[in-house]
Amino acid sequence: MSFFCGTDIVEVDRIKKAISENARFKDEIFTKAEIDDIEKGENEEYKFQRYAGRFASKEALYKALSKILISEKLSPNFLDVEIINDDNLRRRPYVRITEEKLDNLFRKYQIKVDLSISHIKENAIAVAIVNIEKE
């Protein structure tokens, strides 16, 4: 069993600018489920904090997985995972795999992920702890 940690911090304005200036950015980075979750009933500024948090989460996850991704010669993209909040666990974020090769990797190595996201007006940060049961 091995544990790996990844972290990422992103400026909210950087994500806001990317979404505002590039019509495709949102669809290239976030899944439909992520977009639907973020867009429902939030004020405009808070939405960008949540988008930044999701972005940082994916970066943190891939950093935590980097050793195994390199060894397996996999290069996942942002849409291969989605960060969803679990309504049964006080909206705690979790990772859902949306791509078959990555899903197979998670099954093969019995990978489990613990994820934490925080954001304020200017920044969003995420930490991913990855537990790899089988190596």
Backbone as ProteinMPNN parsed JSONL, in Angstrom:
{"seq_chain_A": "MSFFCGTDIVEVDRIKKAISENARFKDEIFTKAEIDDIEKGENEEYKFQRYAGRFASKEALYKALSKILISEKLSPNFLDVEIINDDNLRRRPYVRITEEKLDNLFRKYQIKVDLSISHIKENAIAVAIVNIEKE", "coords_chain_A": {"N_chain_A": [[0.847, -1.174, 0.0], [0.524, 2.214, -0.816], [0.777, 5.74, -0.332], [0.061, 8.83, -1.854], [0.398, 12.326, -2.417], [-1.106, 15.201, -3.799], [-1.221, 18.628, -4.66], [-2.762, 21.748, -5.513], [-2.994, 25.156, -6.411], [-4.93, 27.846, -7.55], [-5.559, 30.928, -9.197], [-8.609, 32.542, -8.924], [-9.488, 34.546, -10.687], [-8.017, 33.944, -12.973], [-9.232, 31.617, -13.951], [-11.807, 32.605, -14.317], [-11.326, 34.519, -16.324], [-10.436, 32.832, -18.399], [-12.759, 31.323, -18.89], [-14.506, 33.364, -19.643], [-13.286, 34.475, -21.901], [-12.801, 32.429, -23.707], [-14.818, 30.492, -25.446], [-14.903, 27.721, -25.594], [-13.46, 26.747, -23.447], [-14.677, 26.005, -20.948], [-16.123, 23.663, -21.631], [-14.037, 22.034, -22.385], [-12.663, 21.491, -20.095], [-14.381, 20.931, -17.944], [-16.87, 18.541, -17.004], [-20.257, 17.836, -18.126], [-21.845, 17.238, -15.894], [-20.38, 18.477, -13.837], [-20.514, 21.177, -14.64], [-23.313, 21.595, -14.611], [-23.795, 21.221, -11.856], [-22.323, 23.337, -10.72], [-23.49, 25.581, -11.904], [-26.076, 25.739, -10.912], [-28.098, 27.806, -9.175], [-26.139, 29.487, -7.916], [-24.427, 32.522, -6.926], [-22.817, 34.757, -9.241], [-20.007, 35.347, -8.828], [-19.282, 33.427, -6.931], [-19.602, 31.116, -8.409], [-17.355, 31.133, -10.1], [-15.346, 30.753, -8.242], [-15.911, 28.127, -7.521], [-15.562, 26.798, -9.985], [-12.809, 27.238, -10.241], [-11.92, 25.79, -8.031], [-12.615, 23.173, -8.805], [-10.954, 22.908, -11.03], [-8.405, 23.113, -9.8], [-8.591, 20.812, -8.253], [-8.545, 18.699, -10.117], [-5.99, 19.042, -11.161], [-4.477, 18.609, -8.797], [-5.164, 15.947, -8.271], [-4.072, 14.594, -10.526], [-1.404, 15.176, -10.113], [-0.936, 13.75, -7.747], [-1.306, 11.205, -8.718], [0.761, 10.953, -10.486], [3.144, 9.316, -10.514], [2.215, 6.667, -10.96], [0.726, 7.073, -13.293], [2.727, 7.766, -15.108], [4.25, 5.395, -15.089], [2.404, 3.65, -16.22], [2.1, 4.75, -18.644], [0.054, 6.623, -19.258], [-1.841, 9.481, -20.133], [-4.008, 11.297, -18.936], [-6.825, 13.508, -19.568], [-8.559, 16.572, -18.676], [-11.286, 15.972, -18.785], [-11.498, 13.319, -18.197], [-12.004, 12.745, -15.617], [-14.392, 13.648, -13.115], [-15.306, 16.055, -10.712], [-17.384, 15.805, -8.135], [-19.904, 16.768, -5.807], [-20.899, 15.107, -2.883], [-24.066, 14.776, -1.867], [-24.995, 13.4, 0.331], [-22.979, 13.458, 2.146], [-22.52, 15.991, 3.385], [-21.973, 17.55, 1.152], [-19.39, 16.881, 0.444], [-16.541, 16.711, -1.649], [-15.898, 14.362, -4.291], [-14.17, 12.051, -6.469], [-15.119, 11.07, -9.66], [-14.654, 8.721, -12.124], [-14.528, 9.062, -15.622], [-13.543, 7.926, -17.879], [-12.588, 5.027, -19.651], [-9.959, 3.734, -19.695], [-8.662, 4.981, -17.571], [-10.413, 4.308, -15.527], [-10.028, 1.54, -15.52], [-7.372, 1.497, -14.631], [-7.706, 2.478, -12.018], [-9.162, 0.395, -10.935], [-7.402, -1.791, -11.291], [-5.201, -1.136, -9.619], [-6.517, -0.701, -7.303], [-7.241, 1.929, -6.441], [-7.894, 4.589, -4.255], [-9.276, 7.752, -3.467], [-8.943, 10.682, -1.551], [-10.248, 13.853, -1.252], [-9.902, 17.351, -0.927], [-11.179, 20.614, -1.048], [-10.782, 24.112, -1.055], [-11.827, 27.523, -1.184], [-11.568, 31.023, -1.725], [-12.323, 34.464, -2.376], [-10.165, 35.226, -4.076], [-8.503, 32.953, -4.555], [-8.3, 29.391, -5.164], [-7.82, 26.227, -3.731], [-6.692, 22.861, -3.745], [-6.357, 19.592, -2.393], [-5.262, 16.342, -2.947], [-5.291, 13.122, -1.769], [-4.011, 10.063, -2.454], [-4.559, 6.647, -2.278], [-2.965, 3.755, -3.002], [-3.64, 0.555, -3.288], [-2.661, -1.895, -4.394], [0.431, -2.689, -5.838]], "CA_chain_A": [[0.0, 0.0, 0.0], [1.273, 3.465, -0.902], [0.004, 6.975, -0.322], [0.656, 9.931, -2.595], [-0.322, 13.574, -2.211], [-0.982, 16.239, -4.811], [-1.897, 19.868, -4.285], [-2.722, 22.784, -6.539], [-3.664, 26.411, -6.085], [-5.19, 28.594, -8.778], [-6.218, 32.217, -9.014], [-9.984, 32.507, -9.421], [-9.593, 35.44, -11.847], [-7.445, 33.254, -14.135], [-10.274, 30.729, -14.474], [-12.893, 33.484, -14.784], [-10.889, 35.083, -17.596], [-10.418, 31.753, -19.396], [-14.154, 30.997, -19.222], [-15.113, 34.52, -20.3], [-12.643, 34.798, -23.18], [-12.699, 31.266, -24.586], [-16.121, 29.826, -25.378], [-14.733, 26.266, -25.474], [-12.69, 26.386, -22.257], [-15.502, 25.314, -19.952], [-16.447, 22.325, -22.115], [-12.802, 21.259, -22.509], [-12.109, 21.247, -18.759], [-15.393, 20.47, -16.999], [-17.919, 17.677, -17.555], [-21.612, 18.381, -18.039], [-22.302, 17.12, -14.499], [-19.717, 19.528, -13.057], [-21.082, 22.47, -15.04], [-24.684, 21.661, -14.085], [-23.724, 21.383, -10.404], [-21.822, 24.677, -10.396], [-24.373, 26.629, -12.421], [-27.397, 25.8, -10.274], [-28.412, 28.669, -8.061], [-25.047, 30.193, -7.235], [-24.156, 33.854, -7.458], [-21.831, 34.72, -10.327], [-18.624, 35.291, -8.333], [-19.084, 32.14, -6.254], [-19.46, 30.112, -9.466], [-15.971, 31.102, -10.571], [-14.567, 30.112, -7.18], [-16.151, 26.681, -7.616], [-14.856, 26.332, -11.187], [-11.376, 27.227, -9.918], [-11.709, 24.666, -7.124], [-12.654, 21.936, -9.604], [-9.727, 22.898, -11.831], [-7.308, 22.788, -8.887], [-8.782, 19.419, -7.832], [-8.074, 17.804, -11.174], [-4.529, 19.176, -11.168], [-3.959, 17.939, -7.601], [-5.341, 14.509, -8.461], [-3.096, 14.082, -11.484], [-0.088, 15.24, -9.46], [-0.855, 12.622, -6.813], [-1.26, 9.973, -9.516], [1.778, 11.077, -11.531], [4.062, 8.17, -10.561], [1.554, 5.518, -11.584], [0.362, 7.448, -14.66], [3.954, 7.662, -15.909], [4.617, 3.98, -15.237], [1.412, 3.01, -17.081], [2.091, 5.513, -19.904], [-1.255, 7.246, -19.443], [-1.899, 10.943, -20.067], [-5.433, 11.669, -18.897], [-7.145, 14.923, -19.719], [-9.447, 17.086, -17.638], [-12.618, 15.389, -18.867], [-11.445, 11.903, -17.812], [-12.529, 12.664, -14.247], [-15.223, 14.773, -12.705], [-15.334, 16.297, -9.272], [-18.792, 15.949, -7.783], [-20.153, 16.852, -4.371], [-21.802, 14.077, -2.363], [-25.119, 15.403, -1.057], [-25.187, 12.63, 1.56], [-21.843, 13.702, 3.047], [-22.357, 17.442, 3.521], [-21.436, 18.07, -0.114], [-17.96, 16.564, 0.345], [-16.197, 16.384, -3.034], [-15.296, 13.072, -4.602], [-13.75, 11.881, -7.856], [-15.799, 10.057, -10.456], [-13.891, 8.47, -13.346], [-15.41, 9.073, -16.786], [-12.811, 7.373, -19.012], [-12.402, 3.597, -19.404], [-8.576, 3.365, -19.37], [-8.387, 5.462, -16.217], [-11.221, 3.467, -14.648], [-9.312, 0.257, -15.426], [-6.204, 1.736, -13.778], [-8.192, 2.585, -10.633], [-9.547, -0.962, -10.509], [-6.193, -2.627, -11.267], [-4.388, -0.793, -8.454], [-7.435, -0.447, -6.188], [-6.94, 3.309, -6.051], [-8.914, 5.365, -3.558], [-8.877, 9.162, -3.419], [-9.578, 11.612, -0.625], [-10.092, 15.153, -1.885], [-10.358, 18.505, -0.176], [-11.152, 21.854, -1.831], [-11.137, 25.358, -0.364], [-11.691, 28.69, -2.048], [-11.978, 32.35, -1.277], [-12.542, 35.346, -3.514], [-9.022, 35.318, -4.982], [-7.797, 31.7, -4.816], [-8.87, 28.082, -4.842], [-6.776, 25.243, -3.482], [-7.184, 21.497, -3.586], [-5.396, 18.563, -1.993], [-5.716, 14.987, -3.235], [-4.514, 12.035, -1.174], [-4.293, 8.857, -3.217], [-4.15, 5.39, -1.663], [-2.833, 2.703, -3.997], [-3.635, -0.695, -2.512], [-1.844, -2.924, -5.045], [1.459, -2.149, -6.748]], "C_chain_A": [[0.893, 1.239, 0.0], [0.312, 4.642, -0.907], [0.784, 8.043, -1.077], [-0.229, 11.155, -2.426], [-0.075, 14.501, -3.391], [-1.731, 17.464, -4.334], [-1.787, 20.859, -5.433], [-3.478, 23.997, -6.026], [-3.8, 27.203, -7.38], [-5.88, 29.907, -8.427], [-7.598, 32.161, -9.663], [-10.119, 33.376, -10.674], [-9.016, 34.803, -13.114], [-8.483, 32.336, -14.785], [-11.441, 31.549, -15.022], [-12.557, 34.061, -16.154], [-10.916, 34.022, -18.696], [-11.834, 31.397, -19.839], [-14.787, 32.13, -20.029], [-14.57, 34.758, -21.704], [-12.582, 33.644, -24.164], [-13.979, 30.443, -24.433], [-15.999, 28.318, -25.162], [-14.082, 25.838, -24.159], [-13.499, 25.548, -21.283], [-15.775, 23.867, -20.37], [-15.217, 21.434, -22.297], [-12.237, 20.837, -21.149], [-13.115, 20.564, -17.843], [-16.446, 19.606, -17.692], [-19.279, 18.365, -17.418], [-22.132, 18.33, -16.606], [-21.663, 18.195, -13.62], [-20.327, 20.893, -13.361], [-22.491, 22.63, -14.475], [-24.685, 21.9, -12.577], [-23.312, 22.801, -10.021], [-22.832, 25.757, -10.779], [-25.709, 26.745, -11.69], [-27.393, 26.725, -9.051], [-27.299, 29.394, -7.339], [-24.946, 31.618, -7.769], [-22.944, 33.782, -8.38], [-20.388, 34.588, -9.821], [-18.326, 33.954, -7.66], [-18.921, 31.012, -7.277], [-18.01, 29.995, -9.906], [-15.037, 30.524, -9.511], [-14.701, 28.597, -7.265], [-15.498, 26.091, -8.863], [-13.354, 26.236, -10.901], [-11.044, 26.065, -8.986], [-11.71, 23.336, -7.845], [-11.38, 21.804, -10.435], [-8.538, 22.486, -10.963], [-7.384, 21.331, -8.439], [-8.245, 18.439, -8.861], [-6.552, 17.85, -11.269], [-3.914, 18.433, -9.981], [-4.053, 16.428, -7.738], [-4.277, 13.953, -9.392], [-1.668, 14.185, -10.945], [0.091, 14.065, -8.504], [-0.714, 11.299, -7.549], [-0.066, 9.921, -10.468], [2.704, 9.87, -11.631], [3.427, 6.993, -11.297], [1.117, 5.832, -13.015], [1.564, 7.339, -15.591], [4.311, 6.2, -16.148], [3.663, 3.241, -16.169], [1.288, 3.704, -18.444], [0.702, 6.059, -20.248], [-1.139, 8.757, -19.287], [-3.36, 11.378, -20.067], [-5.63, 13.16, -19.132], [-8.171, 15.318, -18.656], [-10.824, 16.434, -17.642], [-12.657, 13.914, -18.475], [-11.903, 11.673, -16.377], [-13.482, 13.828, -14.042], [-15.238, 14.832, -11.191], [-16.763, 16.667, -8.926], [-18.898, 16.06, -6.263], [-21.183, 15.815, -3.971], [-22.816, 14.732, -1.432], [-25.358, 14.674, 0.259], [-24.081, 12.862, 2.58], [-21.517, 15.191, 3.125], [-21.644, 18.056, 2.329], [-19.928, 17.869, -0.247], [-17.622, 16.167, -1.094], [-15.619, 14.974, -3.164], [-15.017, 13.005, -6.1], [-14.57, 10.768, -8.492], [-15.029, 9.945, -11.772], [-14.857, 8.378, -14.526], [-14.764, 8.437, -18.013], [-12.402, 5.941, -18.701], [-10.97, 3.218, -19.007], [-8.218, 3.794, -17.954], [-9.18, 4.653, -15.197], [-10.55, 2.108, -14.446], [-8.082, 0.378, -14.534], [-6.614, 1.778, -12.307], [-8.573, 1.206, -10.092], [-8.306, -1.847, -10.331], [-5.389, -2.401, -9.996], [-5.217, -0.515, -7.204], [-7.177, 0.939, -5.58], [-8.156, 3.935, -5.384], [-8.375, 6.788, -3.393], [-9.652, 9.883, -2.333], [-9.242, 13.009, -1.139], [-10.622, 16.245, -0.974], [-10.162, 19.756, -1.033], [-11.512, 23.018, -0.912], [-10.986, 26.506, -1.343], [-12.182, 29.925, -1.32], [-12.08, 33.201, -2.534], [-11.404, 35.282, -4.539], [-8.443, 33.979, -5.411], [-8.65, 30.484, -4.493], [-7.709, 27.115, -4.699], [-7.425, 23.873, -3.312], [-6.023, 20.588, -3.199], [-6.037, 17.217, -2.292], [-4.757, 14.013, -2.571], [-4.96, 10.757, -1.878], [-3.719, 7.647, -2.472], [-4.139, 4.333, -2.764], [-2.624, 1.397, -3.232], [-2.671, -1.738, -3.083], [-0.819, -2.274, -5.958], [2.128, -3.26, -7.484]], "O_chain_A": [[1.887, 1.302, 0.722], [-0.807, 4.556, -1.413], [2.005, 8.146, -0.955], [-1.449, 11.042, -2.308], [1.036, 14.571, -3.915], [-2.764, 17.348, -3.674], [-0.843, 20.815, -6.222], [-4.467, 23.877, -5.303], [-2.886, 27.223, -8.204], [-6.675, 29.983, -7.49], [-7.728, 31.774, -10.824], [-10.796, 32.983, -11.624], [-9.481, 35.096, -14.215], [-8.6, 32.284, -16.01], [-11.996, 31.221, -16.071], [-13.408, 34.089, -17.044], [-11.371, 34.294, -19.807], [-12.082, 31.192, -21.027], [-15.517, 31.88, -20.988], [-15.302, 35.192, -22.593], [-12.333, 33.864, -25.35], [-14.188, 29.783, -23.415], [-16.906, 27.703, -24.6], [-14.153, 24.663, -23.799], [-13.045, 24.491, -20.844], [-15.668, 22.952, -19.553], [-15.343, 20.211, -22.356], [-11.418, 19.921, -21.075], [-12.739, 19.704, -17.047], [-16.863, 19.895, -18.813], [-19.424, 19.346, -16.689], [-22.784, 19.268, -16.149], [-22.329, 18.763, -12.754], [-20.619, 21.668, -12.45], [-22.826, 23.678, -13.923], [-25.484, 22.69, -12.074], [-23.884, 23.394, -9.106], [-23.004, 26.736, -10.052], [-26.403, 27.751, -11.836], [-26.759, 26.438, -8.035], [-27.512, 29.877, -6.227], [-25.324, 31.896, -8.907], [-22.145, 32.849, -8.299], [-19.628, 33.78, -10.355], [-17.231, 33.413, -7.809], [-18.182, 30.058, -7.034], [-17.493, 28.89, -10.068], [-14.046, 29.875, -9.845], [-13.72, 27.871, -7.102], [-14.938, 24.996, -8.804], [-12.709, 25.258, -11.28], [-10.002, 25.427, -9.135], [-10.9, 22.461, -7.538], [-10.8, 20.722, -10.531], [-7.757, 21.614, -11.345], [-6.351, 20.684, -8.264], [-7.572, 17.467, -8.517], [-5.904, 16.817, -11.438], [-2.935, 17.706, -10.147], [-3.127, 15.709, -7.363], [-3.644, 12.945, -9.077], [-0.817, 13.364, -11.289], [1.159, 13.455, -8.462], [-0.069, 10.375, -7.052], [0.1, 8.936, -11.186], [3.021, 9.44, -12.74], [4.058, 6.394, -12.169], [1.137, 4.944, -13.868], [1.44, 6.876, -16.725], [4.635, 5.809, -17.269], [4.075, 2.297, -16.844], [0.484, 3.304, -19.286], [0.246, 5.963, -21.387], [-0.425, 9.248, -18.413], [-3.884, 11.786, -21.104], [-4.722, 13.965, -18.923], [-8.591, 14.494, -17.844], [-11.466, 16.352, -16.595], [-13.733, 13.318, -18.425], [-12.158, 10.538, -15.973], [-13.388, 14.857, -14.712], [-15.191, 13.817, -10.497], [-17.284, 17.695, -9.359], [-18.076, 15.509, -5.531], [-22.211, 15.658, -4.63], [-22.467, 15.186, -0.343], [-25.87, 15.269, 1.207], [-24.227, 12.502, 3.748], [-20.367, 15.593, 2.949], [-20.821, 18.96, 2.473], [-19.266, 18.61, -0.973], [-18.341, 15.369, -1.697], [-14.946, 14.473, -2.264], [-15.548, 13.788, -6.887], [-14.701, 9.675, -7.94], [-14.784, 10.945, -12.447], [-15.881, 7.7, -14.444], [-15.373, 8.411, -19.082], [-11.918, 5.664, -17.603], [-10.788, 2.449, -18.063], [-7.552, 3.06, -17.224], [-8.673, 4.348, -14.118], [-10.51, 1.59, -13.33], [-7.781, -0.535, -13.764], [-5.952, 1.187, -11.454], [-8.33, 0.9, -8.925], [-8.183, -2.563, -9.337], [-4.944, -3.358, -9.363], [-4.674, -0.137, -6.166], [-6.933, 1.084, -4.382], [-9.282, 3.83, -5.869], [-7.176, 6.995, -3.203], [-10.866, 9.719, -2.206], [-8.083, 13.307, -1.427], [-11.659, 16.085, -0.33], [-9.119, 19.936, -1.662], [-12.429, 22.92, -0.097], [-10.127, 26.475, -2.224], [-13.056, 29.884, -0.454], [-11.934, 32.688, -3.644], [-11.658, 35.283, -5.743], [-7.935, 33.867, -6.527], [-9.574, 30.531, -3.681], [-6.736, 27.177, -5.452], [-8.541, 23.745, -2.809], [-4.881, 20.784, -3.613], [-7.193, 16.971, -1.946], [-3.547, 14.077, -2.789], [-6.145, 10.421, -1.891], [-2.549, 7.633, -2.09], [-5.167, 4.051, -3.379], [-1.581, 1.17, -2.619], [-1.945, -2.39, -2.331], [-1.16, -1.407, -6.762], [3.02, -3.014, -8.296]]}, "name": "protein", "num_of_chains": 1, "seq": "MSFFCGTDIVEVDRIKKAISENARFKDEIFTKAEIDDIEKGENEEYKFQRYAGRFASKEALYKALSKILISEKLSPNFLDVEIINDDNLRRRPYVRITEEKLDNLFRKYQIKVDLSISHIKENAIAVAIVNIEKE"}
